[in-house]
Amino acid sequence: MVHARVAENQKSHAADLPGDGPAACVRDQLTSHPMNRQHDRSDETRNPRAERKTTVNWYNYIACFFAGLFLTNVVPHFVYGISGDRFPTPFAHPPGKGLSSLTLNVVWSLFNLVVGYILFRVGKVSSGNDPALVVFFAGIVAISIPLSVRFSKKQTE
């Protein structure tokens, strides 16, 4: 009986409240308060880019470009290092032409990975900014094509 009276009281009071009853009233109070507006993510669920406008400065684009360079340079040094093949590094004798040890190639690739990741974050590549992504891929192209030409000439020597 007590539960029936409580339910009747809630129904009669719910008719006086805006929206869908008590839940709507609490929701309206929470979202109307300025401190809680940042927690209202209804716009973000409809359009994820609506609230996340990231400004990218000129130096972020430079970081994007070099992130592409460094992250691309990870691949050959890591692959050669773990597969047991020697590969040139800047520390070889002569630099860039001689072959370095497997361990040095892996260490060099991990260094490139760390620097590339930091530049990737600084460049805000993953922020949804399409020009930053284009500059990142331009960095990949800028190192990939010239090095492929250089190494193809080296193998013919």
C-alpha positions as CSV (number, residue, x, y, z in Angstrom):
1,M,0.0,0.0,0.0
2,V,2.7,2.4,0.8
3,H,4.3,1.8,-2.6
4,A,1.0,2.4,-4.3
5,R,0.7,5.8,-2.6
6,V,4.2,6.8,-3.4
7,A,3.7,5.9,-7.1
8,E,0.5,7.9,-7.2
9,N,2.2,10.9,-5.7
10,Q,5.0,10.7,-8.2
11,K,2.6,10.5,-11.1
12,S,0.7,13.5,-9.9
13,H,3.8,15.5,-9.4
14,A,5.3,14.3,-12.7
15,A,2.4,15.9,-14.6
16,D,3.6,19.3,-13.2
17,L,7.2,18.8,-14.4
18,P,8.4,19.7,-17.8
19,G,9.4,17.0,-20.3
20,D,9.3,13.4,-19.3
21,G,8.8,13.9,-15.5
22,P,11.4,13.9,-12.7
23,A,14.2,12.6,-14.9
24,A,13.7,15.4,-17.4
25,C,13.6,18.0,-14.7
26,V,16.9,16.8,-13.2
27,R,18.5,16.6,-16.6
28,D,17.3,20.1,-17.5
29,Q,18.7,21.4,-14.2
30,L,22.0,19.7,-14.7
31,T,22.5,20.9,-18.3
32,S,21.3,24.4,-17.7
33,H,23.9,25.0,-15.0
34,P,27.1,26.5,-16.5
35,M,29.5,24.2,-14.7
36,N,27.8,21.1,-16.2
37,R,27.5,22.3,-19.8
38,Q,31.0,20.8,-20.5
39,H,29.6,17.4,-19.5
40,D,26.7,17.6,-21.9
41,R,28.0,15.6,-24.9
42,S,24.7,15.3,-26.9
43,D,26.2,17.4,-29.7
44,E,29.4,15.3,-29.7
45,T,27.5,12.1,-30.2
46,R,25.7,13.5,-33.2
47,N,28.7,15.2,-34.7
48,P,32.1,14.3,-33.1
49,R,33.9,17.3,-34.6
50,A,31.3,19.8,-33.4
51,E,33.1,20.6,-30.1
52,R,36.7,19.7,-31.0
53,K,38.0,22.5,-33.1
54,T,41.8,22.2,-32.8
55,T,43.9,25.1,-34.0
56,V,47.0,24.1,-35.8
57,N,49.8,26.6,-36.1
58,W,52.6,26.7,-38.7
59,Y,55.0,24.9,-36.3
60,N,52.5,22.1,-35.9
61,Y,52.7,21.5,-39.6
62,I,56.5,21.3,-39.4
63,A,56.1,18.8,-36.6
64,C,53.6,16.8,-38.8
65,F,56.1,16.6,-41.6
66,F,59.0,15.5,-39.5
67,A,56.8,13.0,-37.7
68,G,56.2,11.4,-41.1
69,L,60.0,11.3,-41.7
70,F,60.9,9.8,-38.4
71,L,58.0,7.2,-38.3
72,T,58.8,6.1,-41.8
73,N,62.5,5.6,-40.9
74,V,61.5,3.2,-38.1
75,V,60.4,0.5,-40.5
76,P,63.6,-0.4,-42.4
77,H,65.9,-0.2,-39.4
78,F,63.5,-2.2,-37.2
79,V,62.9,-4.9,-39.9
80,Y,66.6,-5.3,-40.8
81,G,67.5,-5.3,-37.1
82,I,65.2,-8.0,-36.0
83,S,65.6,-10.1,-39.2
84,G,69.3,-10.5,-38.8
85,D,70.5,-8.3,-41.7
86,R,72.9,-5.4,-41.3
87,F,71.7,-2.0,-42.6
88,P,73.3,1.5,-42.8
89,T,72.7,4.0,-40.0
90,P,74.1,7.5,-39.4
91,F,76.6,5.8,-37.0
92,A,78.2,3.4,-39.5
93,H,81.7,3.9,-41.0
94,P,81.4,5.7,-43.4
95,P,78.2,7.4,-42.1
96,G,75.1,6.3,-44.1
97,K,77.1,3.9,-46.3
98,G,78.7,1.4,-44.0
99,L,76.6,-1.3,-42.4
100,S,75.6,-1.1,-38.7
101,S,75.1,-3.9,-36.2
102,L,71.6,-5.4,-35.7
103,T,71.4,-4.0,-32.2
104,L,72.3,-0.5,-33.4
105,N,69.6,-0.7,-36.1
106,V,67.0,-1.7,-33.5
107,V,68.1,1.1,-31.1
108,W,68.1,3.6,-34.0
109,S,64.6,2.5,-35.0
110,L,63.3,2.8,-31.4
111,F,64.8,6.3,-31.2
112,N,63.1,7.2,-34.4
113,L,59.8,5.8,-33.0
114,V,60.0,7.9,-29.9
115,V,60.9,11.1,-31.7
116,G,58.3,10.4,-34.4
117,Y,55.6,9.8,-31.8
118,I,56.4,13.0,-29.9
119,L,56.3,15.0,-33.2
120,F,53.0,13.2,-34.1
121,R,51.5,14.5,-30.9
122,V,52.9,18.0,-31.1
123,G,51.8,18.2,-34.7
124,K,48.2,17.2,-33.7
125,V,48.0,14.8,-36.7
126,S,45.3,12.8,-35.1
127,S,43.1,15.8,-34.2
128,G,41.0,15.4,-37.3
129,N,42.7,18.3,-39.1
130,D,43.0,17.1,-42.7
131,P,45.8,19.5,-43.8
132,A,47.9,18.2,-40.9
133,L,47.3,14.6,-42.1
134,V,48.3,15.6,-45.7
135,V,51.6,17.2,-44.4
136,F,52.2,14.1,-42.3
137,F,51.9,11.9,-45.5
138,A,54.1,14.4,-47.4
139,G,56.8,13.7,-44.9
140,I,56.4,10.0,-45.5
141,V,56.7,10.5,-49.3
142,A,59.6,12.9,-48.8
143,I,61.8,10.2,-47.2
144,S,60.4,7.1,-48.9
145,I,60.9,7.9,-52.6
146,P,64.4,9.4,-52.4
147,L,65.7,6.6,-50.1
148,S,64.2,3.9,-52.4
149,V,66.1,5.4,-55.3
150,R,69.3,5.7,-53.3
151,F,69.2,2.1,-52.1
152,S,68.3,0.7,-55.5
153,K,71.5,2.5,-56.9
154,K,73.5,1.1,-54.0
155,Q,72.5,-2.5,-54.7
156,T,73.5,-2.1,-58.4
157,E,77.0,-1.0,-57.3
